[in-house]
Amino acid sequence: MQEPTDRRIVSSRHLAEGDGWETSEFEYGLIIAFNSFSRWMQRCMTAAGLPDLSSLEILVLHNTNHRDREKRLSDICFLLNIEDTHTVNYALRKLLKLDLLTSEKRGKEVFYRTSPSGQKLCQDYRALRKQCLLRILPNAGVDGAEQRKIAATLRAMSGLYDQASRAAASL
């Protein structure tokens, strides 16, 4: 009988058989973390006062607000590692319609910036994040150094998944 620490927690047994089962365990962790993070973003944004944004729209809003610099569609897609520009463009249009962003066309490029109401919403979200999430992290044993290590691993794995997706696309 397997000890509790030896159990393999995976989403698809057929992907966890033989060598590489650890990757299936990692992927399952990504799946549940992604869904939890998406749910968190939406509920935090609802508490901040805007219940109708998708997780992608929230990410686009925060990215556009980042460093108080205007961004182009291509900048946002690059920074968020999103290949499908149409979904980001749709998010930008919705955020513009809600007056959370402003835009300025220069030549063929459109530059986006958070509006004062968009900046306020990001600050309200930040305050709720501090209240609801950041204060419980130390009690969970997840300190800043551990978070940085996990973030570095996730970025490295992202690069490997990108490389593998290119290989799969060439088959």
N, C-alpha and C positions, 0 to 999 in steps of 0.2 A: 504494500500500500504506500502511495506517495505521501510524503510529509506535506503539510500545508505550504511550506516555503518552496517545495519542488513542483507544485502544481503549475500547469501551463494554462494561462488565462488568455485564450485566443478567441477571435470572432468566427474563424472558419477552420475547422479541424483539417480539412483537406489541404489547406495551405500551411499547416503546422506539422505535417508528418515528415519525418526524416530530418536531414540537415536544414538549418535555417529556421527552426521553429521559434527561435528568439526574435526573429524579424516579425513573425506573426504576432507575437506577444507585444512587441513595440507598436505594430500597426493598430492593434486593438486599443492600446493606450492612446494613440493619436486619435482614433475614432471617438472614443468616449470623451477625451479632453476637448476635441474640436466641438462636439455637440454641447458639452457643459459650458465651454467658453462662449459659444454662440447664444445659448440660453441666458447666461450671465449678462452679456452685453445688452441684450434686448430688455431684460428685466431692470437692469440699472438705468437704461435710457428711459424706460417707462417711468421709473421713479423720479428721474430728472425732469420729466414733464412731456416726453414725446413717445407715445406708445406705438406709433405706426411705422417705425423704421426696422428694416431687416438688419441682420448682423453685417452684411456687406455694406449697406448704407452707413452704418455706424462706423465701420472701419474707414470708409472713404471720407466721412466727415472728420474723424480724428486725424487722418493722414493729411488732409487738406489744411487742417489747423496747425499741423506740426511746424514748429519754428516760425510761425507767422509769416510764411513765404508763400507766394502764389505758386500754383502747380498746374501743369498740363495733364491731360488725360494719360499720355504716355508716361509721365513721371509717376503718377499714382499707380498705374498698372505695374510699372517696374518695381517700385518700392514694396508693393504688396504681393509681388510675384504672381500676378493674375494675367493669364494669357488671353482670356476672352474680354476684349475691350468693350464689347457691347453691353455686358452686365455692369461694368463700371460707368459707362456713359449713361445708362439708364439711371443708375444711382445718383450721378451728378445732376441729371435733369430733375429728379425728384427733390433733391436737396435745394436746388435753385428755386423750384416751385414753392418750397416751404420757407423761402427766404433765409435759409441757413448758410447759403453761399452766394457770392457774387461772381460774375464772369466778365471778362473783357477779351474781345477778339482783336488780335494783332496779326494782320496778314491772314495766313491760313490757320494759325494756332489760336486756341482759346485758353486763357489762363483763369484759374479758379482761386478764390480766396474765401475764407470764412467771413461771414457778415458779423456785425456786432451780436446779433441774436444767436448765430452759430457759435461764436466764441463763448457767450454766456452759457449756452447749453453744454459745451465741452467742459467748462469750469464746474457747472453743477454736477455733471457726470463724475468729474474728478473728485469732488467732495464726497459724493456717495461711494465711490470706489474706495476712498480712504476709510470711510466709516464702516463699510460692510465687508471689505475684503482685506485691505492692508493690515488692519488691526488684528485679524485672526491668524495671519501667517506665522508670526513668531510662536504662537501656541501650538501650531501644527508642526513645528520643527523644520520649517522651510525658511532658512535665512537667505540673505542677499547673495552670499557666495554660492550656495547651492543653486539658487535660481539662475545665476550667471552660467554655471556649469551646464545646467539643463538646457538653457538657451543656446549655448555654443554647440551642444550635441544636436539639438533640433536644426540649427542652421546647417551643420555638416550633413545631416541626414537629408535635408532638403536638397542640397547639391547632388547627393547620390541618387535621389529619386528623380531629379531633373535629368541627370545623365542617363538613367535607366529608361526614362520616358522617351528620350531621343533615340536610344537604341531600339526600343519597341516600335517606334514610328518608322524606323528604316527597314523593318522586317517585311 
